[in-house]
Amino acid sequence: MERTRVAKVEDVTLARRGEQVIGTLHLTPHHIIFSHIPSLPDSAPPATPARPKELWITYPIISFCTYRPAPAASRQPSQIRLRCRDFAFVCFYFANESKARDVYESIRLWTCKVGRIEKLYAFTYQPPPPERELNGWEVYNPLKEWARQGVTDRDGHGWRISRINVDYGFSPTYPALIPIPSTISDNTLNYAGRYRSRARVPALTYLHPVNNCSITRSSQPLVGVRQHRSIQDEKLLAAIFSTSRSERPLATCSPPNLERESSNASPVGESSVQPLGDITNTEELENEILAFRGESDSKQQIYGAQQQNLIVDARPTVNAFAMQAVGLGSENMDNYKFATKAYLGIDNIHVMRDSLNKVIDALKDSDVTPLGPNRDQLARSGWLKHISGILDGAGLIARQVGLQHSHVLIHCSDGWDRTGQLSALSQICLDPYYRTMEGFMVLVEKDWLSFGHMFRHRSGHLNSEKWFQIENERIGGDATRGFGESGGAGKAIENAFLSAKGFFNRDNTSRDSLPDSDGEMQSYDSENPGARKPSSAPRSVVSEKEITKVKETSPVFHQFLDATYQLLYQYPTRFEFNERFLRRLLYHLYSCQYGTFLYNNEKERVESKAKDRTRSVWDYFLARREQFLNPKYDAVIDDHKRGSERLIFPRLTEVRWWSEAFGRTDAEMNGTRSGSTPSIYRESSSTERTPVLTGIETADQTTTTGTAATEPTSSASADMAAVTSGISSLAFHKSKENGEDTRTMGQMEVEMQ
C-alpha cells in the first residue's frame, strides 16, 4: 500500500450523466471502488434492506484525470473528474480539499507509477470458480487452425509451415510458425526478410477453401529513393500468387489515354538496403514527412487495368511515396508484373487517435450534464469516415478472393495496424467460422496476437503523467492534442530527417532490436523529437521502468471491433455472438485484468510466460457464454438461399455510430433515422465521401490525374466505367442516389498534420 495516501473517504458525491449520489470511495492497489446505498422504491416492503451498489474502475482504463481544488474563499467542493477508455465519464466531489488531493495523488501514483507490465492487475487476478476450470490460452492452436484451412507441415494445397522463426530470431514480431509456399526454401525466405521492414515477409493468414486463393500479409518493402529490389522477395510473391490459378480470370481492360509511368532503373539481384536497426516508429516518421510536404504538393493517384492478383497498400498514395525518402516505400510494380497494386488511403495511427479525441470532445461533459453529445462535433470527428474506409478496403479484399478468385497481399507500414484490421475483417466476410464465437477468438489470436500488434503501446496500459492535470495546468503538455507536435513545416522536416539520420546510423544493426525504446526511436525524446536523449542516462533505469509513449497510442483494435459491429448490425443472423460480446472485449482490452492484450507480439508473451502467470480473456467469455450468444443466429450456409450465403460484404450506406460502445443511446448518437440516407453523410452536409481506393498501379500501364473538384465529365465517366468493368469488386461509389457525393478516381483526401 506504499502508493496509497488515503484508502477510504466517506461522504463523496459521485456525478454521472447529470445524476448525483453520495457514498464511500475506496482506493485499492488495482481499483477505484465507489459504493453507495440506493434509495428504495416506494413499493418496496418496509423491512427490505437496501443492497449497496458499487462502481469499479481499474486504473489502466483511466485515460484522463483532472483535479480541481476548491476556489479560495468559496464553498464549492473540490472535484476529481475521470475520463475512462471505455467512455465512462465520472466526477467525484469532496468536501475536504486535503482528502481530495490525497485521492488524486494516489490515483496518479497507482496509475502512472506501475513501471512494468508485470505489476498490472492481470498478474494478481484470481478468477472466480466458473473461470477457474477453463484455459482460454488453448483456444488457439496454430497447427490446428492451419490444418482447418488445409495447410499442413509438409505440403497442403501448395503451402507448408516454416519453422525458420521458431526461436523468433528471424523476425521477433512474427509468429513462430510461418505458412509459406511449398516451393520457397527457408534460405530464400531468410534473404527475402532483408527486404521487408522488420523481416515481416509475405506470409499466409487465410486460404479460401473453395478456390484455394490466399490472403497474405507483410510489412512495407525497403525500396528507398534508389528503387532497391530483392529477387528473393519477388520470387516469394510470385510463388504465393501461383499456388492456385483462378478458374475465372478477370478481363483486362485498358482505359483510353493511359500514360506510361516512368520508373527508375532497378538493380538486378539481391537488395542492398540498409538494415532496419532499432527504429520502431515508422508511423511517426511518416507523419513528420507528410507534415512537411503540406498542401502545396500535388495529390496525384494512379489507376490502371486490374490483373488477376492484388497487392494492397493500405496507406494513402502520398504516404507510401513519402516513405521512400528514408529507405522505405512501396513495391515498384515493374518488378511485380504478375500483380496489380491498389492504395487504399487509410490514414495512420496519429490521424485515428486525433479522430477519437474529437469524438471524446463531443462526449466529455457526460459526467456533469445529462445532455446528449454534440452532433456537429461527432460529424467533424471523421470517425465514421475512417470506419467506412476500413470496411470498404476489407470488402475489396473479400471480393477479390471470394468472387474474383484472386490472391491478395496486404501491407501498410509495419504490417501490424491497418494490415491487421483489413486482414481480419476480410476473413470475417469470407469465412462463416470466424463469425462464430470460437472462430472470432481464433481470428483475434491469429491475426492480432500471433502476427503481432502493439497492444501495450497502442492501448497505453502503463498510462502517462500527461493524462493527469491539476486545474487548468496540464502536466507534461496538452493531454489530447498532439503532445508537442507543433513547430510548423520546417520543424517537421527537420525532425523527419534527423529521424532518418538516426535510422541509417545505428550501432545495433539488428532489424528488430527493441531495447529500451519500447516502440519509439531511441535517439530522440518523445517530447522533443529533434533533441537527443542524454547519453549519460543510466540504462538500468530505462530497462527496469517502462512508460507509455503517448504518440504510440491509437484506437486501432477499437476500430476493428467497431467495424465488426457494423457487420453484425448489417447481418444480424450471420454472427453467433452478440453486440455485448464486442463491447465487453473492448472493455477488457484496457482493463488489464487478463494477460491477452498486455504484450505486442508472440515472442513477448512467451518470454514473459504470460500463459503461466496470467489468465486468458477468453476465460471470461467462455464462463459466461450464454450472455454473449446471439438469439438471431442462423448457422445454415447455403449459397442458393438468399440471406444464407457464405460471403457477406459491408454496406457502407448503413455505417452508423456504435452507440453502446460510447455509453450512449442509439437516439443520442444516430438520431432519428429517416429514409435510406446513410448516417455518415446525413450528419454533416460538408462531409465528403472519399473512395477507399486512392490509386491503382500496374507494371504495364498507369495514369495520374489531379484532384477533382467537380463531378466527372462524360469522358471521365466512360474511363471510369472501363476501369470498373475489369475491377467489379472495387466498390467505387458512382451513383448520386440519396445525395451522395460522386468523386472521380483522382479524388483523394489526406489529412496533414
Residue pairs with C-beta under 8 A, 6 or more apart in sequence:
1 7
1 29
3 29
3 106
3 109
3 110
3 113
4 27
4 29
4 106
4 110
5 102
5 103
5 105
5 106
5 109
6 27
6 99
6 102
6 103
6 106
7 26
7 27
7 28
8 24
8 25
8 26
8 27
9 24
9 25
9 94
9 96
9 99
9 103
10 24
11 22
11 24
11 95
12 22
12 23
12 24
12 25
12 34
12 92
12 93
12 94
13 20
13 21
13 22
13 77
13 92
13 93
14 20
14 21
14 22
14 23
14 34
14 36
14 55
14 90
14 91
14 92
14 93
15 90
15 91
15 92
15 93
15 367
15 368
16 88
16 89
16 90
16 91
16 366
16 367
17 366
17 367
17 369
17 370
18 368
18 369
18 370
18 371
19 370
20 93
21 36
21 38
22 36
23 34
23 35
23 36
23 37
24 34
24 35
24 36
25 32
25 33
25 34
25 92
25 103
26 32
26 33
26 34
26 35
27 33
27 103
27 106
27 107
27 110
29 110
30 58
30 59
30 110
30 121
30 124
31 56
31 57
31 58
31 59
31 121
32 56
32 57
32 59
32 82
32 107
33 54
33 55
33 56
33 57
34 54
34 55
34 57
34 90
34 92
35 52
35 53
35 54
35 55
36 52
36 53
37 50
37 52
37 53
38 50
38 51
38 52
38 53
39 50
40 48
40 50
55 90
57 82
57 84
57 88
57 90
58 121
58 590
58 591
58 592
58 593
59 107
59 110
59 111
59 114
59 121
59 463
60 111
60 120
60 121
60 460
60 461
60 462
60 463
60 590
60 591
60 592
61 84
61 85
61 86
61 587
61 590
61 591
61 592
62 82
62 83
62 84
62 85
62 107
62 111
62 463
62 467
63 83
63 84
63 85
63 460
63 467
64 82
64 83
64 467
64 468
64 479
64 480
65 80
65 81
65 82
65 83
65 104
65 107
65 108
65 111
65 467
65 468
65 469
66 80
66 81
66 468
66 469
66 470
66 471
67 78
67 79
67 80
67 100
67 101
67 104
67 468
67 469
67 470
67 471
68 78
68 79
68 80
68 81
68 470
68 471
69 78
69 97
69 100
69 101
69 470
69 471
70 76
70 77
70 78
70 97
70 100
77 93
77 94
77 95
77 100
78 93
78 94
78 96
78 97
78 100
78 101
79 91
79 92
79 93
79 94
79 100
80 91
80 92
80 94
80 100
80 103
80 104
80 107
81 89
81 90
81 91
81 92
81 367
82 88
82 89
82 90
82 91
82 92
82 367
83 89
83 360
83 364
84 90
84 590
85 459
85 460
85 589
85 590
86 586
86 587
86 590
86 663
87 360
87 363
87 661
87 662
87 663
88 663
89 363
89 364
89 365
89 366
89 367
89 663
90 367
91 367
91 368
92 100
92 103
94 100
94 103
104 468
104 470
108 465
108 468
111 463
111 468
112 462
112 463
112 464
112 465
112 468
114 120
114 462
114 463
115 462
115 544
115 545
115 546
116 544
116 545
116 546
117 456
117 461
117 462
117 546
117 598
117 599
117 608
118 608
118 613
120 461
120 592
120 598
121 591
121 592
121 593
122 592
122 593
122 594
122 595
122 598
122 614
122 615
123 595
123 613
123 614
125 593
125 594
125 614
125 615
127 615
127 619
128 623
130 623
130 624
131 615
131 619
131 620
131 622
131 623
134 618
134 619
134 622
134 623
135 616
135 619
136 441
136 596
136 615
136 616
136 617
136 618
136 619
136 620
136 621
136 622
137 611
137 616
137 618
139 438
139 441
139 442
139 445
139 616
139 618
140 441
140 442
140 445
140 446
140 449
140 450
142 175
142 176
142 177
142 446
142 450
143 153
143 161
143 177
145 442
145 446
146 152
146 156
146 161
146 177
146 179
147 156
148 433
149 206
149 207
149 209
150 156
150 157
150 159
150 207
150 209
150 212
151 157
151 159
151 160
151 161
151 179
151 204
151 207
152 160
152 161
153 160
153 161
154 160
154 182
155 182
157 207
157 212
157 243
157 244
158 181
158 182
158 183
158 212
158 242
158 243
158 244
159 179
159 180
159 181
159 182
159 204
159 207
159 214
159 243
160 179
160 180
160 181
160 182
161 177
161 178
161 179
162 177
162 178
162 179
162 180
162 186
162 189
163 176
163 177
164 170
164 178
164 186
164 189
164 190
165 171
165 174
165 175
165 176
165 177
165 178
166 176
166 177
167 176
168 174
168 176
168 602
168 603
168 606
170 189
170 190
170 193
170 199
171 193
171 198
171 199
171 200
171 201
171 511
171 512
172 198
172 512
172 514
172 601
172 603
173 198
173 200
173 414
173 416
173 452
173 512
173 600
173 601
173 603
174 199
174 200
174 203
174 451
174 452
174 601
174 602
175 450
175 451
175 452
175 602
176 602
178 189
178 201
178 203
179 203
179 204
180 189
180 201
180 203
180 204
180 236
180 240
181 236
181 239
181 240
181 242
181 243
183 239
184 235
184 236
184 239
188 232
188 235
188 236
189 201
189 232
189 236
191 230
191 232
191 270
192 201
192 230
192 232
192 233
192 235
192 236
193 199
193 201
193 511
194 222
194 230
194 270
194 271
194 273
194 275
194 511
195 221
195 222
195 228
195 229
195 230
195 232
195 233
195 271
195 273
196 202
196 218
196 219
196 220
196 221
196 222
196 233
197 219
197 220
197 221
197 222
197 276
197 282
197 328
197 413
197 414
197 415
198 219
198 276
198 414
198 415
198 511
198 512
199 511
199 512
200 218
200 219
200 414
200 415
200 416
200 452
201 218
201 233
201 236
202 216
202 217
202 218
202 233
202 236
202 237
202 240
202 409
203 216
203 217
203 218
203 451
204 214
204 215
204 216
204 240
205 215
205 216
205 217
205 423
205 427
205 446
205 447
205 451
206 214
206 215
206 401
206 423
206 426
206 427
206 430
206 431
207 213
207 214
208 214
208 401
208 402
208 430
210 402
210 646
211 244
211 246
211 247
211 401
211 405
212 243
212 244
213 244
213 246
213 401
213 405
213 406
213 407
213 408
214 240
214 243
214 244
214 401
214 407
214 408
215 397
215 401
215 407
215 408
215 410
215 423
215 426
215 427
216 240
216 407
216 408
216 409
216 410
217 409
217 410
217 411
217 415
217 419
217 420
217 423
217 447
217 451
218 409
218 410
218 411
218 415
218 419
219 411
219 412
219 413
219 414
219 415
219 416
219 419
220 282
220 313
220 320
220 323
220 328
220 329
220 330
220 411
220 412
220 413
220 414
220 415
221 230
221 233
221 328
221 329
221 330
221 331
222 228
222 271
222 273
222 274
222 276
222 327
222 328
222 329
223 229
223 324
223 327
223 328
223 329
223 330
223 331
223 332
224 273
224 324
224 326
224 327
224 328
224 329
225 324
225 325
225 327
226 264
227 263
227 264
227 265
227 266
227 332
228 266
228 267
228 271
228 272
228 273
229 266
229 267
229 268
229 271
229 332
229 335
230 270
230 271
231 268
231 269
231 270
232 270
233 271
234 335
234 336
237 311
237 336
237 338
237 339
237 409
238 338
240 407
240 409
241 308
241 309
241 338
241 339
241 407
243 407
244 407
246 308
246 404
246 405
246 406
247 405
248 404
248 405
249 308
249 405
250 306
250 307
250 308
250 404
250 406
250 726
250 727
251 725
251 726
252 305
252 306
252 307
252 726
253 305
253 306
253 722
253 723
253 725
253 726
254 305
254 701
254 722
255 303
255 304
255 305
255 703
255 719
255 722
255 723
256 719
256 722
257 703
257 719
258 304
258 701
258 702
258 703
259 702
259 703
259 704
260 701
260 702
261 302
261 697
261 702
261 703
261 704
263 332
263 334
264 332
266 332
266 334
266 335
273 327
274 327
274 503
274 504
275 506
275 509
275 510
275 511
276 503
276 510
276 511
276 512
277 503
277 504
277 506
277 508
277 509
277 510
277 511
277 513
278 506
278 508
278 510
278 512
278 513
278 514
278 515
278 517
278 521
278 522
279 285
279 499
279 502
279 503
279 506
279 521
280 514
280 517
280 518
280 519
280 520
280 521
281 519
281 520
281 521
281 551
281 552
282 323
282 328
282 413
282 414
283 348
283 349
283 350
283 413
283 414
283 417
284 350
284 499
284 520
284 521
284 529
284 551
284 552
285 323
285 326
285 496
285 499
285 500
285 503
285 521
286 315
286 319
286 322
286 323
286 348
286 413
287 348
287 350
287 753
288 492
288 493
288 495
288 496
288 499
288 529
289 322
289 323
289 325
289 326
289 492
289 493
289 496
290 318
290 319
290 322
290 750
290 752
290 753
291 489
291 492
291 493
291 752
291 753
292 489
292 490
292 492
292 493
292 496
293 318
293 322
293 752
294 489
294 752
295 752
297 318
298 706
298 707
299 317
299 318
299 706
299 707
299 748
299 750
300 317
300 704
300 705
300 706
300 746
301 317
301 343
301 694
301 695
301 704
301 705
301 745
301 746
301 748
302 317
302 695
302 696
302 697
302 702
302 703
302 704
303 695
303 696
303 697
303 702
303 703
303 705
303 723
303 745
304 340
304 696
304 697
304 698
304 700
304 701
304 702
304 703
304 723
305 340
305 698
305 700
305 701
305 723
305 726
306 340
306 696
306 723
306 726
306 727
306 730
307 338
307 339
307 340
307 698
308 338
308 339
308 404
308 406
308 407
309 338
309 339
309 340
309 406
309 407
309 408
309 409
310 339
310 340
310 341
310 342
310 397
310 400
310 406
310 407
310 408
310 409
311 331
311 333
311 336
311 339
311 340
311 341
311 342
311 408
311 409
311 411
312 341
312 342
312 344
312 393
312 396
312 397
312 408
312 409
312 410
312 411
312 422
313 320
313 330
313 331
313 341
313 342
313 343
313 344
313 411
313 412
314 344
314 346
314 393
314 410
314 411
314 412
314 418
314 419
314 422
315 330
315 343
315 344
315 345
315 346
315 348
315 412
315 413
315 418
316 343
316 345
316 346
316 347
316 694
316 748
316 750
317 343
317 345
317 694
317 695
317 748
318 748
318 750
319 348
319 750
320 329
320 330
320 343
321 329
321 330
323 329
323 330
323 413
324 330
325 496
325 500
326 496
326 499
326 500
326 503
326 504
327 500
327 503
327 504
328 413
330 341
330 343
331 341
333 339
333 340
333 341
333 697
333 698
333 699
333 702
334 699
335 699
336 699
337 698
337 699
337 700
339 409
340 696
340 697
340 698
341 695
341 696
341 697
341 698
342 396
342 693
342 695
342 696
342 697
342 730
343 693
343 694
343 695
343 696
343 697
344 389
344 392
344 393
344 396
344 418
344 422
344 692
344 693
344 694
345 389
345 690
345 691
345 692
345 693
345 694
345 695
345 748
345 749
345 750
346 386
346 389
346 390
346 393
346 412
346 418
346 421
346 422
346 692
347 386
347 389
347 750
347 751
348 413
348 417
348 418
349 417
349 458
349 552
349 554
349 556
350 551
350 554
350 753
351 386
351 751
351 753
352 386
352 554
352 555
352 556
352 559
353 553
353 554
353 555
354 481
354 482
354 753
355 381
355 382
355 383
355 386
356 381
356 383
356 555
356 558
357 480
357 481
358 377
358 380
358 381
358 382
358 383
359 377
359 378
359 381
359 383
359 662
360 480
361 374
361 377
361 381
361 480
362 373
362 374
362 375
362 377
362 378
362 381
363 373
363 662
363 663
363 664
365 371
366 373
366 663
372 664
372 668
373 662
373 664
373 668
373 669
375 671
375 683
376 684
378 657
378 669
378 683
379 683
379 684
379 687
380 684
382 687
382 751
384 655
384 656
384 657
384 679
384 680
384 683
385 680
385 687
385 690
386 559
387 559
387 562
387 563
387 566
387 655
388 652
388 655
388 680
388 692
389 690
389 692
390 418
390 421
390 422
390 425
390 559
390 560
390 563
391 425
391 563
391 566
391 567
391 650
391 652
391 655
392 650
392 652
392 691
392 692
392 693
392 731
393 422
393 692
394 421
394 422
394 425
394 426
394 428
394 429
394 563
394 650
395 426
395 429
395 649
395 650
395 729
395 731
396 692
396 693
396 729
396 730
396 731
397 408
397 410
397 422
397 423
397 426
398 426
398 429
398 430
398 647
398 649
399 649
399 728
399 729
399 730
399 731
400 406
400 408
400 729
401 407
401 408
401 426
401 430
402 429
402 430
402 646
402 647
403 647
403 728
403 729
404 728
404 729
408 426
410 419
410 422
410 423
410 426
411 419
412 418
412 419
415 451
416 451
416 452
416 453
416 454
417 453
417 454
417 458
417 554
417 556
418 556
420 447
420 448
420 451
420 453
420 556
420 560
421 556
421 559
421 560
421 563
423 447
423 451
424 434
424 443
424 444
424 447
424 448
424 560
425 560
425 563
425 564
425 567
427 434
427 443
427 447
428 434
428 435
428 440
428 443
428 564
428 567
428 648
429 567
429 647
429 648
429 649
429 650
430 646
430 647
431 439
431 646
432 439
432 574
432 635
432 637
432 646
433 439
433 442
434 440
434 442
434 443
435 574
435 575
435 576
436 576
436 577
436 635
437 576
437 577
437 581
437 621
437 625
437 628
437 629
440 564
440 577
441 618
441 621
448 455
448 557
448 560
449 596
449 602
449 605
450 602
452 600
452 601
452 602
453 556
453 557
453 600
453 601
454 519
454 552
454 600
455 461
455 557
455 589
455 597
455 598
455 599
455 600
456 462
456 518
456 519
456 598
456 599
456 600
456 604
457 518
457 519
457 548
457 549
457 552
457 553
457 600
458 552
458 553
458 554
458 555
458 556
458 557
459 553
459 557
459 589
459 590
459 597
460 548
460 550
460 553
461 548
461 590
461 592
461 598
462 546
462 547
462 548
463 548
464 476
464 547
464 548
464 550
465 475
465 476
466 474
466 475
466 476
466 477
466 479
466 483
466 550
467 479
467 550
468 475
469 475
469 479
476 483
476 527
477 483
477 484
477 527
478 484
482 753
483 526
483 527
483 550
483 551
484 526
484 527
484 528
484 529
485 551
485 753
487 495
491 530
494 530
495 524
495 529
495 530
498 523
498 524
498 529
498 530
499 521
499 523
499 524
499 529
502 521
502 522
502 523
502 524
503 521
508 515
515 522
515 543
516 522
516 539
516 542
516 543
518 546
518 547
518 549
519 549
519 552
519 600
520 526
520 549
520 551
520 552
522 533
523 532
523 533
524 530
524 531
524 532
524 533
525 531
525 532
525 533
526 549
526 550
526 551
557 589
557 597
558 586
558 589
558 661
561 582
561 585
561 586
561 661
562 658
562 661
563 650
564 582
565 579
565 582
565 658
565 661
566 650
566 654
566 655
566 656
566 658
567 575
567 648
567 650
568 575
568 577
568 578
568 579
568 582
568 630
569 579
569 654
569 656
570 648
570 650
570 651
570 654
571 648
572 630
572 632
573 632
573 633
573 634
573 643
574 633
574 634
574 648
575 630
575 633
576 629
576 630
576 633
576 635
577 628
577 629
577 630
578 628
578 629
578 630
578 631
579 660
580 627
580 628
580 660
581 621
581 628
582 661
583 660
583 661
584 620
584 621
584 628
585 617
585 621
586 661
588 594
588 596
588 597
588 617
588 620
589 597
592 598
593 617
593 620
594 614
594 615
594 616
594 617
594 619
594 620
595 605
595 610
595 611
595 613
595 614
595 615
595 616
596 614
596 616
596 617
596 618
597 617
598 610
598 614
599 605
599 608
599 610
604 610
605 611
621 628
634 643
634 644
636 644
637 644
637 645
637 646
638 644
638 645
639 645
639 646
652 678
652 680
652 731
652 733
653 676
653 678
653 738
654 678
655 678
655 679
655 680
656 669
656 670
656 679
656 680
657 664
657 666
657 669
657 670
657 679
658 669
659 665
659 666
659 668
659 669
659 670
662 669
670 679
671 679
671 683
673 679
675 738
676 738
677 738
677 739
678 738
678 740
680 687
681 687
681 689
681 738
681 739
681 740
681 741
688 741
688 743
688 749
689 733
689 740
689 741
689 743
690 743
690 747
690 748
690 749
691 731
691 732
691 733
691 743
691 745
691 747
692 731
693 730
693 731
693 732
693 745
694 748
695 748
696 702
696 723
696 727
696 745
704 746
705 744
705 745
705 746
706 746
707 746
707 747
707 748
708 743
708 744
708 746
708 747
711 742
712 720
712 742
712 744
716 744
717 734
720 732
720 734
720 744
720 745
723 745
724 730
724 732
724 734
732 745
733 740
733 742
733 743
734 742
735 742
736 742
